[in-house]
Amino acid sequence: MSEGKPMLNQSWAAVIFDLDDTLLVSRTIKWEQYRTTANRFYGFELGDDELALHWGKPFDEMIRELFRRSAPVEELIAAVGSLDMHYPKTPCAGAVHVVERLLRDGVLVGVVTSSNTEPAMHDLARTGFPVDHMLFVHGADATAAHKPDPAVFDESVALLAEQGVTPDDITYVGDSLIDLHAARGAGLRFVGVTTGVVGDAEFRAAHADSVPALAQLTSGRLRSAPRCSRRAAAPSSTPHGRSPAGAPKPDHRA
C-alpha cells in the first residue's frame, strides 16, 4: 500500500468497483478457458501476448478478436460458454467482506465492468456478493462508451448525483491502467489493486495509490477522508444496469 496517502473507508460516499481481477479472480481462469476453446473448436493456439492484447476490451469485441473472427460472435460466445462449468470465476480474497462492510457502513456501492451486465450480475450473486444491495451494475452492453473513455462512468455518476454524491466523493477501484485513466478523466478518485497484471510500481509511476489486496481498503490503518453531505440511500433490490431481458448467464471474460 502506498504510504501516507488517503485510501478508502466508511467515510467515503460511494465506491465503484471494476469486476475482473478486482472483485473476481478472472484472468488466470478465463485465459485457460480461451486457450482450450481456441484449440478445441478452432484449431489454433492462443498465446499470452494475444490474450493480453485483447484482455479488458468490451466482451463481444474481445471474443471476436481473440478467436480471429472464426465465426459469428454469437457462435464464438456459445463455444466459450460450453466450457463455463469447468472454468468458474472465484471471489478475490476478502472481496465479499469488503463490499459487505462498505454497504453496512452506508457507503453506496456499484460496479462498472467490461463484462456484459447480466453475466456480471450472475457471477457476483453466484460467488456470494450482495448484488441486490448494490446501487448499479453497469456492463459493456449498458454503456455506449468503454474504458479508458471516462464517459463510461456517465450513467453511474448521474445515478450517484441523484443520491447527492459528486464525482470527487466517488472512488473507483480497479486493477488496470485503463481503469485509472477512465476514473481520472471522469474526475473520480482511484485506488488500484495489484491482483491483476499491473503492479504497485506501475501504479506509483502513474501517481496512483494501490493496495495488494482489497481487504486493506477497509483496514483501520487507512487515513480518513472527509465525509461528504448526502442523502441516505436505501439498498436497491434491482441494481440499475440490468439487461432488459433474458436469464443471467455466466460470463467468459474480463
C-alpha positions as CSV (number, residue, x, y, z in Angstrom):
1,M,0.0,0.0,0.0
2,S,1.3,3.5,-0.8
3,E,2.2,5.1,2.5
4,G,0.9,8.5,3.7
5,K,-1.9,8.5,1.1
6,P,-5.7,8.7,1.8
7,M,-7.3,5.4,0.8
8,L,-10.8,4.2,1.4
9,N,-13.0,3.7,4.4
10,Q,-16.6,4.2,5.5
11,S,-16.3,8.0,5.5
12,W,-16.3,7.9,1.7
13,A,-19.7,8.4,0.0
14,A,-19.5,5.9,-2.9
15,V,-17.2,3.2,-4.2
16,I,-17.4,1.8,-7.7
17,F,-15.6,-1.4,-8.4
18,D,-14.2,-3.0,-11.5
19,L,-15.2,-6.6,-11.7
20,D,-12.5,-8.9,-13.2
21,D,-9.3,-9.3,-11.1
22,T,-10.7,-6.7,-8.7
23,L,-13.8,-8.5,-7.2
24,L,-13.4,-11.8,-9.1
25,V,-10.4,-13.8,-10.0
26,S,-10.7,-13.9,-13.7
27,R,-7.6,-13.6,-15.9
28,T,-5.8,-16.9,-15.0
29,I,-9.1,-18.8,-15.1
30,K,-10.5,-17.4,-18.3
31,W,-7.2,-17.3,-20.2
32,E,-7.0,-21.0,-19.8
33,Q,-10.7,-21.4,-20.9
34,Y,-9.9,-19.3,-24.0
35,R,-6.9,-21.4,-24.9
36,T,-8.9,-24.5,-24.6
37,T,-11.7,-23.1,-26.7
38,A,-9.4,-21.9,-29.5
39,N,-7.6,-25.3,-29.6
40,R,-10.7,-27.5,-29.4
41,F,-13.1,-25.6,-31.6
42,Y,-11.0,-23.6,-34.0
43,G,-7.7,-25.5,-34.2
44,F,-5.2,-22.8,-33.2
45,E,-3.1,-21.9,-30.1
46,L,-3.7,-18.7,-28.1
47,G,-0.5,-17.2,-26.6
48,D,-0.1,-14.9,-23.7
49,D,0.7,-11.9,-25.9
50,E,-2.5,-12.3,-27.9
51,L,-4.6,-12.8,-24.8
52,A,-3.0,-9.7,-23.1
53,L,-3.6,-7.6,-26.2
54,H,-7.4,-8.1,-26.1
55,W,-8.0,-8.6,-22.4
56,G,-10.0,-5.8,-20.9
57,K,-11.8,-4.8,-24.1
58,P,-15.7,-4.9,-24.2
59,F,-16.7,-8.5,-24.0
60,D,-18.1,-9.0,-27.5
61,E,-15.2,-7.2,-29.1
62,M,-12.7,-9.2,-27.1
63,I,-14.3,-12.5,-28.2
64,R,-14.3,-11.5,-31.8
65,E,-10.6,-10.6,-31.8
66,L,-9.4,-13.4,-29.6
67,F,-11.0,-16.0,-31.8
68,R,-9.9,-14.2,-35.0
69,R,-13.5,-13.8,-36.3
70,S,-13.6,-17.5,-37.0
71,A,-17.4,-17.5,-36.7
72,P,-20.3,-15.1,-35.9
73,V,-19.8,-13.6,-32.4
74,E,-22.9,-15.5,-31.1
75,E,-21.3,-18.8,-32.1
76,L,-18.0,-17.8,-30.6
77,I,-19.7,-16.9,-27.3
78,A,-21.6,-20.2,-27.3
79,A,-18.4,-22.2,-27.8
80,V,-16.7,-20.4,-24.9
81,G,-19.8,-20.9,-22.8
82,S,-19.9,-24.6,-23.4
83,L,-16.8,-24.8,-21.1
84,D,-18.0,-22.5,-18.4
85,M,-18.7,-25.2,-15.8
86,H,-15.0,-26.1,-15.9
87,Y,-13.7,-22.5,-15.5
88,P,-15.8,-20.6,-13.0
89,K,-14.7,-17.2,-11.7
90,T,-14.0,-17.1,-7.9
91,P,-14.0,-14.2,-5.5
92,C,-10.8,-12.3,-4.9
93,A,-9.6,-12.8,-1.3
94,G,-11.6,-10.7,1.1
95,A,-13.6,-9.1,-1.7
96,V,-17.1,-10.2,-0.4
97,H,-16.3,-9.0,3.1
98,V,-15.1,-5.6,1.8
99,V,-18.3,-5.0,-0.2
100,E,-20.5,-6.1,2.8
101,R,-18.5,-3.8,5.1
102,L,-18.9,-0.8,2.9
103,L,-22.7,-1.4,2.5
104,R,-23.1,-1.9,6.2
105,D,-21.3,1.4,6.8
106,G,-23.7,3.2,4.5
107,V,-21.4,3.6,1.5
108,L,-23.1,3.4,-1.9
109,V,-21.6,0.6,-4.0
110,G,-21.7,-0.1,-7.7
111,V,-19.8,-2.0,-10.4
112,V,-18.6,-0.8,-13.8
113,T,-17.0,-3.5,-15.9
114,S,-16.1,-4.5,-19.5
115,S,-18.1,-7.8,-19.0
116,N,-21.7,-7.8,-20.0
117,T,-24.2,-6.8,-17.4
118,E,-26.3,-10.0,-16.8
119,P,-23.3,-12.3,-16.7
120,A,-21.6,-10.0,-14.3
121,M,-24.6,-9.9,-12.0
122,H,-24.9,-13.7,-12.2
123,D,-21.2,-14.2,-11.3
124,L,-21.4,-11.7,-8.4
125,A,-24.5,-13.4,-7.0
126,R,-23.1,-16.9,-7.5
127,T,-19.9,-16.1,-5.6
128,G,-21.7,-14.5,-2.6
129,F,-21.7,-10.8,-3.3
130,P,-24.8,-8.9,-2.1
131,V,-25.6,-7.8,-5.6
132,D,-29.2,-6.8,-4.8
133,H,-27.9,-4.2,-2.4
134,M,-25.6,-2.6,-4.9
135,L,-26.9,0.7,-6.5
136,F,-26.0,-0.5,-10.0
137,V,-24.0,-2.9,-12.1
138,H,-23.0,-1.5,-15.5
139,G,-21.5,-3.8,-18.1
140,A,-20.2,-3.1,-21.5
141,D,-23.6,-3.7,-23.0
142,A,-25.1,-1.0,-20.8
143,T,-22.8,1.9,-21.8
144,A,-22.1,3.5,-25.1
145,A,-18.5,4.3,-24.0
146,H,-15.9,1.9,-22.7
147,K,-12.8,2.2,-20.6
148,P,-10.4,4.1,-20.9
149,D,-13.1,6.6,-22.1
150,P,-14.2,8.5,-19.0
151,A,-17.7,8.6,-20.4
152,V,-18.1,5.0,-19.3
153,F,-19.0,6.5,-15.9
154,D,-21.6,8.9,-17.1
155,E,-24.6,6.9,-16.1
156,S,-23.0,5.9,-12.8
157,V,-22.2,9.5,-11.9
158,A,-25.7,10.5,-12.8
159,L,-27.3,7.9,-10.5
160,L,-25.0,8.9,-7.7
161,A,-25.8,12.5,-8.2
162,E,-29.4,11.7,-7.5
163,Q,-28.2,10.5,-4.1
164,G,-26.3,13.8,-3.5
165,V,-22.9,12.4,-4.3
166,T,-20.5,14.4,-6.5
167,P,-17.6,12.9,-8.6
168,D,-14.9,13.9,-6.1
169,D,-16.6,11.8,-3.5
170,I,-16.6,8.7,-5.7
171,T,-13.8,6.2,-5.7
172,Y,-13.2,3.7,-8.5
173,V,-11.2,0.6,-7.5
174,G,-9.6,-1.3,-10.4
175,D,-6.7,-3.4,-11.4
176,S,-5.5,-1.8,-14.6
177,L,-4.2,1.4,-16.1
178,I,-7.3,1.8,-18.3
179,D,-9.3,1.8,-15.0
180,L,-7.1,4.5,-13.7
181,H,-7.3,6.7,-16.9
182,A,-11.1,6.3,-17.1
183,A,-11.6,7.3,-13.5
184,R,-9.2,10.3,-13.6
185,G,-10.8,11.5,-16.8
186,A,-14.2,11.4,-15.1
187,G,-13.0,13.3,-12.1
188,L,-13.2,10.3,-9.7
189,R,-10.7,9.2,-7.1
190,F,-8.9,6.0,-7.9
191,V,-7.3,3.2,-5.9
192,G,-5.5,0.4,-7.7
193,V,-5.4,-3.2,-6.6
194,T,-2.5,-5.3,-7.7
195,T,-4.4,-8.6,-8.2
196,G,-4.3,-8.2,-12.0
197,V,-1.5,-7.5,-14.4
198,V,-0.4,-4.1,-13.0
199,G,1.9,-4.0,-10.0
200,D,2.5,-1.4,-7.3
201,A,5.5,0.1,-9.2
202,E,3.4,0.8,-12.3
203,F,0.6,2.4,-10.3
204,R,3.1,4.5,-8.4
205,A,4.7,5.6,-11.7
206,A,1.3,6.8,-12.7
207,H,0.9,8.7,-9.4
208,A,-1.8,6.3,-8.2
209,D,-2.4,4.7,-4.8
210,S,-2.6,0.9,-4.7
211,V,-3.1,-2.0,-2.3
212,P,-2.1,-5.6,-2.7
213,A,-5.5,-6.9,-1.6
214,L,-9.0,-5.5,-1.2
215,A,-9.0,-6.3,2.5
216,Q,-6.7,-3.3,3.0
217,L,-9.3,-0.9,1.7
218,T,-11.3,-1.2,4.9
219,S,-8.5,-1.7,7.3
220,G,-8.1,0.5,10.4
221,R,-4.7,1.7,9.0
222,L,-6.3,3.8,6.3
223,R,-6.5,7.5,6.8
224,S,-9.9,9.0,6.9
225,A,-11.2,11.1,4.0
226,P,-13.7,14.0,4.7
227,R,-17.3,12.8,5.0
228,C,-19.5,14.4,2.3
229,S,-23.0,15.6,2.9
230,R,-25.5,13.4,1.1
231,R,-29.0,12.0,1.3
232,A,-29.2,8.4,2.7
233,A,-30.0,5.8,0.1
234,A,-31.9,2.6,0.6
235,P,-30.3,-0.5,-0.9
236,S,-31.6,-1.3,-4.4
237,S,-33.5,-4.5,-4.9
238,T,-32.7,-4.4,-8.6
239,P,-29.4,-2.7,-9.5
240,H,-29.6,-0.3,-12.3
241,G,-27.9,-1.6,-15.5
242,R,-29.7,-5.0,-15.6
243,S,-30.0,-6.1,-19.3
244,P,-33.6,-5.7,-20.5
245,A,-34.4,-9.4,-21.0
246,G,-33.1,-12.9,-20.7
247,A,-31.9,-15.0,-17.8
248,P,-28.5,-14.3,-16.3
249,K,-25.7,-16.3,-17.9
250,P,-22.1,-16.9,-16.8
251,D,-19.6,-14.6,-18.3
252,H,-16.4,-15.6,-20.0
253,R,-14.3,-12.5,-19.8
254,A,-12.5,-9.9,-18.2
